[in-house]
Amino acid sequence: MTQRPGDLIVSRRRLLAYGAAGTLAFSGWRAALADMIDDAEKTASGPKVKVAKKAGPYRIGFSNGFSGNSWRAMCIRALQLEAKKHPEISDLIIVDGQNDITKQVSDIESLASQQVDAILVIANSGTAVVPAIRAATREGIVTVPFNLPIEGNDYDAYCGTDPSRKGKASGTWLKNALGGKGKIVALGGIPGNSYTAAGWKGAQEAFSGSRIEVLAFKDTDWSEDKAKVVMSDLIAAYPQIDGIWSDGGQVTAGASKALLAAGRPLVPVTGDDYNGLLKLYDSQKDKQPKFDIGLISEPTWEGVVALRMALSLLHGDEIQKELIITPKLITKDNYKSYMRPDLPDGVFTDTNLSSDELKKIFS
């Protein structure tokens, strides 16, 4: 999703661009969290969208493809808190696809049959959910997939980061960190998801023409524990692993811990704003000279943006179809601005949730 003529950059404060070097004077957790979402850079693009204005109260459905990690838990909590701020919302109905594509399709159909006013979706599959979302849209239900892209245009609006651009940026970082050569492994999320597919394609484009050798690509369900097991098998199979490409920080943390357990050196890695990875880097960087991080955040408040887009449409406002969020680059130079030593490993630190809310989730 590259910027095109007519794209609108929405920002009150310029945040760190993809691939930029250096440090970011980011007040983070000490800033007013209420301003974080408004202040984040977003690119609005695509055709203008407007649907028939509808009077409240509104019933909002959210089809969550799976709830298997702490990012999803934080996303749900942020969405619940946002819904409470809008008196025109009478119900927020959250259904869990349990990592089963067939169940998620059924969940979306069920929400439509309940005649909700809007459906938000994080799709496990960018293709399988399309017919159900198309049918809901044609019934006059506002449909807003977010976080994981879906194919086609049979929905009203979409928001999230651009996984292809993230993948290319993280691949470029890893290639440069390795001096353009080396043997790497790649670790993805749940099998068949569109986010990892787009990110990995972008990374491969970045590796093109270099001497980066990809030893293996494995899915890990975005789980630290599973990543540790998968990486242990890769360590047994490959005596030399010079780098790790991953689209999830919890995955990278698990893989790095497997290297430590095997007595192998830590290596340059990619990932996102997973607190456990930031704390691991902080504790190991002085002992492991090759350990380096090039991380790109994945905001847990994307669902808040999706809900606001849905409400804008229900209120009769005209919006652009896509809203792409610019995440934050986290490196050895600025990681301390994001790391939360006082909070559990499972926290994703590009969040609008307060410390008190986070402690409730992880208690």
C-alpha positions as CSV (number, residue, x, y, z in Angstrom):
1,M,0.0,0.0,0.0
2,T,2.3,2.7,-1.2
3,Q,1.4,6.3,-1.2
4,R,-0.4,7.4,-4.4
5,P,-1.4,10.8,-5.7
6,G,-4.4,12.1,-3.7
7,D,-3.3,10.3,-0.5
8,L,-3.8,12.4,2.6
9,I,-1.2,12.3,5.4
10,V,-3.0,12.8,8.7
11,S,-0.6,13.9,11.5
12,R,-0.3,16.4,14.2
13,R,3.3,15.4,14.9
14,R,5.7,13.8,12.6
15,L,6.7,10.3,14.0
16,L,9.7,8.2,13.0
17,A,9.4,7.1,9.4
18,Y,10.0,3.5,8.3
19,G,13.7,2.8,7.8
20,A,14.8,6.1,9.4
21,A,18.0,6.0,11.4
22,G,18.8,7.5,14.7
23,T,16.9,8.2,17.8
24,L,13.4,9.5,18.5
25,A,12.6,11.9,21.2
26,F,9.6,10.0,22.2
27,S,8.0,10.6,25.6
28,G,6.0,7.4,25.3
29,W,4.6,6.3,28.5
30,R,5.1,9.6,30.1
31,A,3.1,11.4,27.4
32,A,-0.7,12.0,27.5
33,L,-1.9,8.6,26.2
34,A,-5.2,10.3,25.1
35,D,-3.3,12.1,22.4
36,M,-1.3,9.1,21.1
37,I,-3.8,7.9,18.5
38,D,-4.5,11.4,17.2
39,D,-0.8,12.2,17.1
40,A,0.2,9.1,15.2
41,E,0.9,9.5,11.5
42,K,-1.7,8.0,9.2
43,T,-2.1,7.9,5.4
44,A,-5.6,8.1,4.1
45,S,-6.0,6.8,0.6
46,G,-8.4,5.1,-1.8
47,P,-11.8,6.2,-3.0
48,K,-14.1,8.3,-0.8
49,V,-16.7,6.2,1.0
50,K,-20.1,7.3,2.3
51,V,-23.1,5.2,3.4
52,A,-26.6,6.1,4.4
53,K,-26.6,7.8,7.7
54,K,-28.1,5.7,10.5
55,A,-29.5,6.8,13.9
56,G,-28.2,5.1,17.0
57,P,-28.0,3.4,19.3
58,Y,-25.5,1.1,17.5
59,R,-24.7,-2.5,17.9
60,I,-21.1,-3.2,17.0
61,G,-19.7,-6.7,16.3
62,F,-16.0,-7.6,16.3
63,S,-14.9,-10.9,14.8
64,N,-11.5,-11.7,16.2
65,G,-9.8,-14.4,14.3
66,F,-8.1,-15.8,17.4
67,S,-7.2,-14.7,20.8
68,G,-4.0,-16.6,21.2
69,N,-1.6,-13.9,22.3
70,S,-1.3,-10.8,24.5
71,W,-1.5,-8.4,21.5
72,R,-5.0,-9.5,20.9
73,A,-5.9,-9.2,24.6
74,M,-4.6,-5.6,24.6
75,C,-6.4,-4.8,21.3
76,I,-9.7,-6.0,22.7
77,R,-9.3,-4.0,25.9
78,A,-8.5,-0.9,24.0
79,L,-11.6,-1.4,21.8
80,Q,-13.8,-2.0,24.9
81,L,-12.6,1.2,26.6
82,E,-13.1,3.2,23.4
83,A,-16.7,1.8,23.0
84,K,-17.5,3.0,26.5
85,K,-16.7,6.6,25.4
86,H,-19.4,6.6,22.8
87,P,-22.9,6.8,24.3
88,E,-24.4,6.0,20.9
89,I,-23.0,2.4,21.2
90,S,-25.4,0.1,23.0
91,D,-23.6,-3.2,22.5
92,L,-20.1,-4.4,21.6
93,I,-20.3,-8.0,20.7
94,I,-16.9,-9.8,20.5
95,V,-16.6,-13.3,19.0
96,D,-13.5,-15.4,18.9
97,G,-12.7,-17.5,15.8
98,Q,-10.3,-19.7,17.9
99,N,-7.8,-19.8,15.0
100,D,-10.4,-21.7,12.9
101,I,-11.2,-20.1,9.6
102,T,-14.5,-21.9,9.2
103,K,-15.6,-20.7,12.6
104,Q,-14.6,-17.2,11.9
105,V,-16.7,-17.2,8.7
106,S,-19.6,-18.5,10.7
107,D,-19.0,-15.8,13.3
108,I,-19.3,-13.1,10.7
109,E,-22.4,-14.6,9.3
110,S,-23.9,-14.8,12.8
111,L,-23.1,-11.2,13.6
112,A,-24.8,-10.2,10.3
113,S,-27.9,-12.3,11.2
114,Q,-28.1,-10.5,14.5
115,Q,-28.4,-7.3,12.5
116,V,-25.5,-5.4,14.0
117,D,-24.8,-2.0,12.6
118,A,-21.1,-2.5,12.0
119,I,-18.7,-5.4,11.9
120,L,-15.0,-5.0,12.7
121,V,-12.8,-7.9,11.6
122,I,-9.2,-9.2,12.2
123,A,-9.2,-12.0,9.5
124,N,-7.3,-15.2,9.9
125,S,-7.5,-15.6,6.2
126,G,-7.5,-12.7,3.7
127,T,-9.5,-14.8,1.3
128,A,-11.9,-17.1,3.2
129,V,-13.8,-14.3,5.0
130,V,-14.4,-12.3,1.8
131,P,-17.8,-13.8,0.9
132,A,-19.2,-13.3,4.4
133,I,-17.9,-9.7,4.6
134,R,-19.2,-9.0,1.1
135,A,-22.6,-10.3,2.1
136,A,-22.7,-8.2,5.2
137,T,-21.7,-5.1,3.3
138,R,-24.5,-5.6,0.8
139,E,-27.0,-5.9,3.6
140,G,-26.1,-2.4,4.7
141,I,-23.8,-3.3,7.6
142,V,-20.7,-1.2,7.9
143,T,-17.7,-3.4,7.5
144,V,-14.2,-2.5,8.7
145,P,-11.5,-5.1,8.6
146,F,-8.3,-4.0,10.4
147,N,-4.8,-5.2,11.2
148,L,-4.7,-8.1,8.7
149,P,-5.6,-7.1,5.2
150,I,-8.2,-8.9,3.1
151,E,-8.5,-9.4,-0.6
152,G,-10.7,-7.3,-2.9
153,N,-12.7,-4.2,-2.1
154,D,-16.0,-5.7,-0.8
155,Y,-15.8,-3.8,2.5
156,D,-16.4,-0.3,3.5
157,A,-13.1,0.7,5.1
158,Y,-9.7,-0.7,6.3
159,C,-7.1,0.4,8.8
160,G,-3.8,-1.0,9.9
161,T,-0.1,-0.8,9.3
162,D,1.2,-1.8,5.8
163,P,2.8,-5.3,6.4
164,S,4.4,-5.3,3.0
165,R,6.2,-2.0,3.7
166,K,7.1,-3.2,7.2
167,G,8.5,-6.4,5.8
168,K,10.6,-4.6,3.3
169,A,11.9,-2.2,5.9
170,S,12.7,-4.9,8.4
171,G,14.3,-7.0,5.6
172,T,16.5,-4.1,4.6
173,W,17.5,-3.5,8.2
174,L,18.5,-7.1,8.6
175,K,20.4,-7.2,5.3
176,N,22.4,-4.1,6.3
177,A,23.0,-5.5,9.9
178,L,24.5,-8.6,8.3
179,G,26.6,-6.6,5.8
180,G,24.6,-8.0,2.9
181,K,25.5,-11.7,3.5
182,G,24.6,-14.5,5.9
183,K,22.3,-17.4,6.7
184,I,19.0,-16.6,8.2
185,V,15.8,-18.2,9.3
186,A,12.3,-16.6,8.9
187,L,9.5,-17.1,11.4
188,G,5.9,-16.1,10.7
189,G,2.5,-16.1,12.5
190,I,-0.5,-18.3,12.1
191,P,-0.5,-20.4,8.9
192,G,-1.9,-18.7,5.8
193,N,-2.4,-15.3,7.4
194,S,-2.2,-12.3,5.0
195,Y,-0.1,-10.2,7.3
196,T,2.9,-12.5,7.4
197,A,2.6,-13.3,3.7
198,A,2.8,-9.7,2.8
199,G,5.6,-9.0,5.2
200,W,7.7,-11.9,4.1
201,K,7.2,-11.0,0.5
202,G,8.5,-7.5,1.3
203,A,11.5,-8.9,3.1
204,Q,12.4,-11.2,0.2
205,E,12.3,-8.1,-2.1
206,A,14.7,-6.5,0.3
207,F,17.1,-9.5,0.2
208,S,17.0,-9.6,-3.6
209,G,20.5,-9.2,-5.1
210,S,22.3,-9.7,-1.7
211,R,24.1,-12.8,-0.4
212,I,21.4,-13.5,2.2
213,E,20.6,-17.2,2.3
214,V,17.2,-18.2,3.8
215,L,17.7,-21.5,5.5
216,A,14.0,-22.1,6.4
217,F,10.6,-20.4,6.9
218,K,8.4,-21.7,9.7
219,D,5.1,-20.6,11.2
220,T,4.9,-20.1,14.9
221,D,1.3,-19.0,15.6
222,W,2.8,-15.7,17.0
223,S,3.6,-17.7,20.2
224,E,6.8,-17.3,22.2
225,D,6.6,-20.8,23.4
226,K,6.0,-22.3,20.0
227,A,8.8,-20.2,18.5
228,K,11.2,-21.6,21.1
229,V,10.3,-25.1,20.0
230,V,10.5,-24.3,16.3
231,M,13.8,-22.6,16.7
232,S,15.3,-25.4,18.7
233,D,14.6,-27.7,15.8
234,L,16.2,-25.2,13.4
235,I,19.2,-25.0,15.6
236,A,19.6,-28.7,15.5
237,A,19.3,-28.7,11.7
238,Y,21.6,-25.7,10.9
239,P,25.0,-25.2,12.6
240,Q,25.2,-21.6,11.4
241,I,22.3,-19.1,11.8
242,D,23.4,-15.5,11.4
243,G,20.1,-13.7,11.7
244,I,16.4,-14.0,12.3
245,W,13.6,-12.4,10.4
246,S,10.2,-12.3,12.1
247,D,7.1,-10.2,12.1
248,G,6.4,-10.7,15.8
249,G,8.5,-9.7,18.8
250,Q,7.2,-12.6,20.9
251,V,8.3,-15.0,18.2
252,T,11.8,-13.4,18.1
253,A,12.1,-13.5,21.9
254,G,11.3,-17.2,21.9
255,A,13.7,-17.9,19.1
256,S,16.5,-15.9,20.8
257,K,15.9,-17.8,24.1
258,A,16.3,-21.0,22.2
259,L,19.7,-19.8,20.9
260,L,20.7,-19.0,24.5
261,A,19.6,-22.4,25.7
262,A,21.6,-24.1,23.0
263,G,24.7,-22.1,23.8
264,R,24.6,-20.4,20.4
265,P,25.4,-16.7,20.0
266,L,22.5,-14.2,19.7
267,V,22.2,-12.6,16.3
268,P,20.6,-9.6,14.6
269,V,16.8,-9.9,14.7
270,T,13.6,-8.2,13.6
271,G,10.2,-8.1,15.2
272,D,8.0,-5.6,16.9
273,D,7.4,-3.8,20.2
274,Y,7.1,-6.8,22.4
275,N,8.3,-5.9,25.9
276,G,9.9,-9.3,26.5
277,L,12.2,-8.8,23.5
278,L,13.1,-5.3,24.6
279,K,14.0,-6.6,28.1
280,L,16.0,-9.5,26.6
281,Y,18.0,-7.2,24.5
282,D,18.7,-4.9,27.4
283,S,19.9,-7.8,29.5
284,Q,22.0,-9.5,26.8
285,K,23.4,-6.7,24.6
286,D,26.6,-6.3,26.5
287,K,27.3,-10.1,26.7
288,Q,26.4,-10.8,23.1
289,P,28.3,-8.5,20.7
290,K,26.3,-9.7,17.6
291,F,22.9,-9.2,19.1
292,D,21.1,-6.3,17.5
293,I,17.5,-5.3,17.0
294,G,15.6,-3.6,14.2
295,L,11.9,-3.7,15.4
296,I,8.8,-2.1,13.9
297,S,5.9,-1.6,16.2
298,E,2.3,-2.9,15.7
299,P,0.0,-0.5,17.6
300,T,-2.5,-2.3,19.8
301,W,-4.9,0.6,19.3
302,E,-5.7,-0.2,15.6
303,G,-9.2,-1.5,16.7
304,V,-9.9,2.0,18.2
305,V,-9.2,3.6,14.8
306,A,-11.4,1.0,13.1
307,L,-14.2,1.7,15.5
308,R,-13.9,5.4,14.9
309,M,-14.0,4.8,11.2
310,A,-17.2,2.7,11.5
311,L,-18.9,5.3,13.6
312,S,-18.0,8.1,11.2
313,L,-19.7,6.1,8.4
314,L,-22.7,5.4,10.6
315,H,-22.9,9.1,11.4
316,G,-23.1,9.8,7.6
317,D,-19.6,11.2,7.3
318,E,-17.5,10.7,4.2
319,I,-14.1,9.0,4.7
320,Q,-11.4,7.5,2.5
321,K,-11.4,3.8,2.2
322,E,-8.0,3.0,3.6
323,L,-6.1,4.5,6.6
324,I,-2.6,3.2,6.9
325,I,-0.8,3.8,10.2
326,T,2.9,4.5,10.3
327,P,4.5,2.5,13.1
328,K,7.6,3.2,15.0
329,L,11.2,2.0,14.3
330,I,12.9,0.7,17.5
331,T,16.6,0.1,17.5
332,K,19.5,-0.1,19.9
333,D,19.5,3.7,19.9
334,N,16.0,4.3,21.2
335,Y,14.7,1.0,22.7
336,K,14.8,2.3,26.3
337,S,12.1,4.8,25.4
338,Y,9.8,1.8,24.6
339,M,10.9,-0.8,27.1
340,R,8.8,-1.2,30.3
341,P,10.9,-2.9,33.0
342,D,8.0,-2.6,35.4
343,L,5.5,-4.5,33.3
344,P,5.4,-8.1,32.1
345,D,7.1,-9.4,29.0
346,G,3.7,-9.9,27.2
347,V,3.1,-6.1,26.9
348,F,3.3,-4.6,23.5
349,T,4.5,-1.1,24.2
350,D,3.0,0.9,21.3
351,T,-0.2,1.1,23.2
352,N,-2.7,3.7,24.4
353,L,-3.5,1.6,27.5
354,S,-2.4,2.9,30.9
355,S,-0.1,1.0,33.2
356,D,-3.1,0.3,35.5
357,E,-5.1,-1.2,32.6
358,L,-2.1,-3.3,31.5
359,K,-1.6,-4.6,35.0
360,K,-5.3,-5.7,35.0
361,I,-4.8,-7.6,31.8
362,F,-1.6,-9.3,33.0
363,S,-2.6,-9.9,36.6
